[in-house]
């Protein structure tokens, strides 16, 4: 993760690049009556044909090293695990074809697109394993991510980790400006007022000054994530609203409270001029905060590892995100799925179990993600940064990631239209109405 493009950054870009995968995800499941491990009708080899257990993941080169280290102790006990990894886009284009050909890995990393595979029957139900394995108790885990991986009563993915959000701040910038550090008691206006003081153009002008040049900002007051997970959805929740209704079958984007949350973020970009627009963010190879060019950042915990690896020139810390009318964040998770046609079901479950028990501590220690196993949180909570442990308060007010029919097509449109809103080319009310009208018939299935 030497670069800003982390595993969860891939998720924020996924809807732009996964159009082909949305079509490929409709590949047919194995023929009725096909036994576990048999070759699919389209040809190929059984899932267990390769020596040892096959683990399929998406990963950057740095993350490939992480996965190898993650299974090191497991392999030392005599288990053979062969990791197959590709980049994010290739992963979702390739996986449906592998399922059709009977060549998918035994254990498969899964994201918010998991339910796209539910109707195909290609992912095994993990409930029967949980029901008989006395060592794994769901009460020991943060519950929110489990909800999205349930398909018609089947648990088709076991959440491995959790993503929540934080407000990071550059202590050096705050100290130089003699502005007090953010606290857990901050509200939206506290964040905005601090950002107004800390945004500077090349001549030292701040927003509101007559000669302020937004095209030549050298220090942003805050870098706001603009994606759904860590950007606008937490603001919607904090404003006491939901943007879906009726179990994610009805959009609620035209709700005035939803519009108010979007307007606040849009005004931070185009009116208050304290945070870069999507177009301005594109100028950075990484992030403005990571480069020392933003006093604060509202991001997801997936950015902690890149920050820790790459920030060497200034002191920084984190705090829970500011609240609006109430507290609220997205509490998302990716997971492990079992190939329904694997010939090594028990071994596959054993590997999934390892990742979600012993392996949770390693994941937290390196700050790769927030462990979903509550007892492993201390491994993640240990500094640096100093106050990372306080983020666990978000477990109490986290919202699940929404899942619905035609997820990739819907997400693609929402991503495109919200970028238009934040770039100032589409008014908030118009953009949200367009989202409402476009996605309404799609999410009904």
C-alpha positions in Angstrom: 0.0 0.0 0.0 2.7 2.4 -0.8 0.2 4.5 -2.8 -3.1 5.9 -1.7 -5.1 3.4 -3.8 -5.9 1.0 -1.0 -8.2 -2.0 -1.0 -11.2 0.1 0.0 -10.3 2.9 -2.4 -10.8 0.2 -5.0 -14.4 -0.1 -3.7 -15.0 3.6 -4.2 -13.8 3.4 -7.8 -15.4 0.0 -8.5 -18.7 1.3 -9.8 -16.8 3.2 -12.5 -14.8 0.3 -13.7 -17.0 -2.8 -13.1 -19.6 -2.4 -15.9 -18.4 -5.4 -17.7 -18.3 -7.4 -14.4 -22.0 -6.5 -13.9 -22.9 -8.4 -17.0 -20.5 -11.2 -16.4 -21.9 -11.7 -12.9 -25.0 -13.2 -14.5 -23.1 -16.3 -15.6 -25.2 -19.5 -15.0 -24.6 -21.7 -12.0 -23.5 -25.3 -12.2 -26.1 -27.6 -13.8 -28.7 -29.1 -11.5 -27.5 -32.3 -10.0 -23.9 -31.6 -10.5 -22.0 -33.1 -7.6 -19.4 -31.2 -5.5 -16.1 -30.9 -7.4 -17.4 -31.9 -10.8 -16.4 -30.0 -13.9 -19.0 -27.5 -15.1 -20.8 -28.0 -18.4 -18.7 -25.3 -20.0 -15.5 -27.2 -19.3 -12.6 -26.5 -16.9 -11.3 -28.3 -13.9 -12.8 -28.9 -10.4 -12.2 -26.4 -7.7 -9.9 -28.9 -5.9 -7.8 -29.8 -8.9 -4.8 -27.7 -7.8 -2.6 -29.0 -5.0 -3.7 -27.7 -1.6 -6.4 -25.3 -0.8 -6.8 -22.4 -3.2 -7.5 -18.9 -1.8 -8.7 -16.3 -4.3 -8.2 -12.6 -3.3 -7.9 -9.2 -5.0 -4.7 -7.4 -3.9 -2.0 -4.9 -4.8 1.6 -6.1 -4.6 1.9 -4.9 -1.0 -1.3 -6.6 0.0 -0.2 -9.8 -1.6 2.7 -9.8 0.9 0.1 -9.2 3.7 -1.9 -12.2 2.7 1.2 -14.4 2.6 2.1 -13.2 6.2 -1.5 -13.7 7.3 -1.5 -17.4 6.5 2.1 -18.0 7.5 1.2 -19.5 11.0 -1.6 -21.5 9.5 0.7 -23.1 6.9 3.3 -23.7 9.6 0.7 -26.1 11.2 0.9 -28.3 8.0 -1.9 -26.8 5.9 -1.2 -26.1 2.3 -2.7 -22.8 1.0 -2.1 -21.4 -2.5 -3.0 -17.8 -2.8 -4.3 -16.5 -6.2 -4.5 -12.8 -6.4 -5.2 -10.2 -9.1 -6.2 -6.5 -9.2 -9.7 -5.4 -8.3 -11.1 -5.0 -11.8 -9.7 -8.2 -13.1 -11.0 -10.1 -10.1 -14.7 -9.3 -10.7 -14.4 -9.8 -14.4 -12.7 -13.1 -14.0 -14.6 -14.6 -11.1 -18.0 -15.2 -12.9 -16.2 -17.0 -15.7 -14.4 -19.2 -13.1 -17.6 -20.1 -11.5 -19.1 -21.1 -14.9 -16.0 -23.1 -15.8 -15.8 -24.8 -12.4 -12.3 -23.3 -11.7 -13.0 -20.8 -8.9 -10.9 -21.1 -5.8 -12.1 -23.0 -2.7 -12.2 -19.9 -0.5 -13.0 -16.6 -2.1 -12.7 -13.0 -0.9 -16.0 -11.2 -1.2 -17.2 -7.6 -1.2 -20.4 -5.7 -1.4 -21.1 -7.6 -4.7 -21.5 -10.9 -2.9 -25.3 -10.9 -3.2 -25.0 -10.7 -7.0 -23.8 -14.3 -6.8 -26.6 -15.4 -4.4 -29.1 -16.5 -7.1 -26.5 -18.6 -8.9 -26.0 -20.9 -6.0 -22.2 -20.8 -6.4 -21.5 -19.7 -2.8 -21.8 -22.3 0.0 -24.0 -21.7 3.0 -21.8 -21.2 6.1 -24.7 -21.6 8.6 -24.3 -25.4 8.8 -20.7 -25.0 9.8 -21.4 -22.3 12.4 -24.2 -24.4 13.8 -21.9 -27.3 14.7 -18.6 -25.5 15.4 -18.6 -24.8 19.1 -15.4 -22.7 18.8 -17.2 -20.0 16.7 -19.9 -18.0 18.3 -21.5 -15.1 16.4 -22.1 -13.2 19.6 -18.3 -12.8 19.8 -18.3 -10.6 16.6 -19.6 -7.1 15.7 -23.0 -8.0 14.2 -23.6 -5.2 11.6 -21.7 -6.7 8.7 -23.4 -10.1 9.0 -26.7 -8.7 7.8 -25.6 -7.8 4.3 -24.2 -11.3 3.7 -27.4 -13.1 4.4 -29.2 -14.3 1.2 -32.6 -16.0 1.7 -31.5 -17.4 5.0 -28.1 -18.5 3.9 -24.9 -17.0 5.1 -22.9 -16.8 1.8 -20.0 -14.9 3.3 -18.4 -14.7 6.7 -17.4 -11.1 7.4 -13.6 -10.8 8.1 -13.2 -7.2 9.1 -14.9 -3.9 9.6 -14.5 -0.5 8.1 -15.6 2.5 10.2 -14.6 6.2 9.8 -12.4 8.7 11.5 -11.4 12.4 11.4 -7.6 12.7 11.2 -5.7 15.9 11.9 -2.3 17.2 11.3 -1.0 18.3 14.7 1.7 20.5 13.2 -0.7 22.6 11.1 -3.1 23.0 14.1 -0.2 24.0 16.4 1.2 26.5 13.9 -2.2 28.1 13.5 -2.9 27.9 17.2 -6.2 26.1 16.6 -7.4 23.5 19.1 -7.3 19.9 18.1 -10.6 18.2 17.2 -12.4 16.4 20.0 -15.1 13.7 20.2 -17.6 16.4 21.0 -17.2 18.2 17.7 -20.3 18.9 15.6 -20.4 19.7 11.8 -20.0 23.4 12.4 -16.9 22.9 14.6 -15.3 21.0 11.7 -16.4 23.6 9.2 -15.1 26.6 11.2 -11.7 25.0 11.8 -11.5 24.1 8.1 -12.2 27.8 7.2 -9.3 28.9 9.4 -6.9 26.4 8.1 -7.5 26.6 4.3 -4.9 28.8 2.6 -4.0 29.7 -1.0 -0.5 30.3 -2.3 -0.6 33.9 -1.0 -1.8 33.0 2.4 -5.4 34.0 1.8 -8.3 32.1 3.4 -11.8 31.4 2.1 -13.8 34.6 2.6 -10.8 36.9 1.8 -11.4 39.0 -1.3 -8.4 37.6 -3.1 -8.7 34.0 -2.1 -7.7 31.8 -5.1 -9.4 28.4 -4.9 -7.4 27.2 -8.0 -4.2 27.7 -6.1 -4.8 26.2 -2.7 -1.7 25.0 -1.0 -3.3 23.9 2.2 -6.9 22.6 2.4 -8.7 22.9 5.7 -10.1 19.3 5.3 -10.0 16.6 2.8 -13.5 15.0 2.8 -14.0 11.6 1.4 -16.7 11.9 -1.3 -17.6 8.3 -1.8 -20.6 6.5 -0.3 -18.9 4.5 2.4 -16.9 7.2 4.1 -18.1 10.4 2.5 -21.8 11.2 2.1 -23.6 8.3 3.8 -22.3 9.1 7.3 -23.5 12.6 6.8 -26.9 11.3 5.9 -27.0 9.1 9.0 -25.8 11.9 11.1 -28.6 14.1 9.8 -31.1 11.6 11.1 -32.0 10.2 7.7 -31.8 7.0 5.6 -31.4 7.0 1.9 -33.1 3.6 1.4 -36.5 2.3 2.7 -38.3 -1.0 2.8 -35.3 -3.3 3.1 -33.4 -1.5 0.3 -36.2 -1.9 -2.3 -37.1 1.7 -2.4 -34.8 4.7 -2.7 -35.2 7.7 -0.4 -32.8 10.2 -1.9 -35.4 12.9 -2.3 -36.0 13.0 1.5 -35.3 16.6 2.6 -32.9 15.4 5.3 -30.9 13.5 2.8 -30.8 16.5 0.5 -29.7 18.6 3.5 -26.7 16.3 4.2 -25.6 16.4 0.5 -26.0 20.2 0.4 -23.7 20.5 3.5 -21.0 18.5 1.8 -21.5 20.2 -1.6 -21.3 23.7 0.1 -18.0 22.7 1.8 -16.6 22.2 -1.7 -18.2 24.9 -3.9 -19.4 27.6 -1.4 -17.1 27.4 1.6 -14.2 26.2 -0.5 -12.5 24.3 2.3 -12.3 20.8 0.8 -11.2 19.7 -2.7 -13.8 18.7 -5.3 -13.5 15.4 -7.1 -11.7 17.2 -9.9 -9.3 18.9 -7.5 -8.7 15.6 -5.7 -7.6 14.0 -9.0 -4.5 16.3 -8.9 -3.1 14.3 -6.0 -1.4 10.9 -6.7 -2.4 10.0 -3.2 -4.3 12.2 -0.7 -3.9 15.8 0.3 -3.7 14.9 3.9 -1.1 12.2 3.4 0.9 14.8 1.4 0.7 17.3 4.2 -1.5 19.6 2.2 -4.7 19.2 4.3 -5.1 20.0 8.0 -7.8 17.3 8.4 -9.3 14.3 6.6 -12.6 12.5 6.9 -11.8 8.9 5.8 -12.4 5.3 6.4 -10.1 3.1 8.6 -8.8 1.5 5.4 -6.6 4.6 5.2 -4.9 4.1 8.5 -2.3 1.6 7.1 -1.3 3.9 4.1 -1.1 6.8 6.5 1.1 4.9 8.9 3.3 3.7 6.1 3.7 7.0 4.3 3.4 9.9 6.7 6.8 10.7 8.0 7.0 14.5 7.9 4.4 15.5 10.5 2.6 14.4 13.6 -1.1 13.3 13.4 -3.9 11.6 15.3 -7.5 10.6 14.9 -10.8 11.1 16.6 -14.4 9.9 15.9 -16.2 11.9 13.1 -18.1 15.0 14.2 -21.8 14.5 14.7 -24.7 16.2 13.1 -28.2 15.9 14.7 -27.0 12.5 15.9 -24.1 10.2 15.5 -23.8 7.8 12.6 -21.2 6.1 10.4 -21.1 3.3 7.9 -19.9 0.0 9.5 -19.0 -2.1 6.5 -17.1 -5.3 6.0 -15.8 -7.6 3.4 -15.8 -11.4 3.9 -14.8 -14.9 3.1 -17.0 -17.2 1.0 -16.8 -20.9 0.2 -17.1 -22.2 -3.3 -20.3 -24.3 -3.2 -18.6 -26.8 -5.5 -15.4 -27.2 -3.6 -14.3 -30.8 -2.9 -12.6 -29.5 0.3 -15.5 -28.1 2.3 -14.1 -28.9 5.7 -10.7 -27.6 4.9 -12.2 -24.5 3.4 -14.2 -23.8 6.6 -11.1 -24.4 8.7 -9.2 -21.7 6.8 -12.2 -19.3 7.1 -12.3 -20.1 10.8 -8.6 -19.4 11.1 -8.9 -16.0 9.4 -11.8 -15.1 11.8 -10.2 -16.4 15.0 -6.4 -16.6 15.4 -5.9 -14.5 12.3 -7.9 -11.5 13.5 -5.1 -10.4 15.9 -2.5 -10.2 13.1 -4.9 -8.2 10.9 -5.5 -5.7 13.7 -1.8 -5.4 14.7 -0.8 -4.3 11.2 -3.8 -1.9 11.0 -4.9 -3.6 7.7 -8.5 -3.4 9.0 -10.7 -3.3 12.1 -11.1 -6.9 13.5 -14.6 -8.0 13.5 -13.8 -10.3 16.5 -14.5 -8.1 19.5 -11.7 -9.7 21.6 -9.1 -8.9 18.9 -9.9 -5.2 18.8 -7.1 -4.4 21.3 -4.6 -5.4 18.6 -6.0 -2.7 16.4 -6.5 -0.2 19.2 -2.8 0.0 20.2 -1.0 3.2 19.1 -0.1 4.6 16.7 -2.0 6.8 16.2 -2.5 7.7 19.8 -6.3 7.7 19.9 -7.1 4.9 17.4 -8.6 2.9 20.3 -11.4 5.4 20.8 -12.9 4.5 17.3 -14.6 1.5 18.9 -17.4 3.8 20.1 -18.7 3.7 16.5 -19.7 0.0 16.9 -22.7 1.3 18.8 -24.0 3.5 16.0 -22.8 1.9 12.8 -25.1 1.3 9.8 -24.8 -1.7 7.5 -23.8 -1.3 3.9 -27.0 -1.4 1.7 -27.5 -4.3 -0.6 -30.1 -4.5 -3.3 -30.9 -5.9 -6.8 -28.7 -4.8 -9.7 -26.1 -3.5 -7.2 -23.4 -2.8 -9.7 -25.6 -0.9 -12.1 -27.2 1.1 -9.3 -23.8 1.9 -7.7 -22.4 2.9 -11.0 -25.1 5.5 -11.6 -25.0 6.8 -8.0 -21.2 7.2 -8.2 -21.4 9.1 -11.5 -24.3 11.4 -10.4 -22.8 12.2 -6.9 -19.6 13.2 -8.6 -21.6 15.6 -10.8 -23.2 17.0 -7.6 -19.9 17.5 -5.8 -18.2 19.0 -8.9 -21.0 21.6 -8.9 -22.3 20.7 -12.4 -25.6 19.4 -11.1 -27.7 21.0 -8.3 -28.2 18.8 -5.3 -31.9 18.5 -5.6 -31.8 17.7 -9.3 -29.0 15.1 -8.9 -30.7 13.3 -6.1 -34.0 13.3 -8.0 -32.3 11.8 -11.0 -30.8 9.1 -8.8 -34.2 8.4 -7.3 -35.9 8.0 -10.7 -33.2 5.9 -12.2 -32.6 3.4 -9.4 -36.2 3.0 -8.2 -37.2 0.3 -10.8 -33.8 -1.4 -10.6 -33.8 -2.1 -6.9 -37.2 -3.7 -7.0 -35.6 -6.6 -8.9 
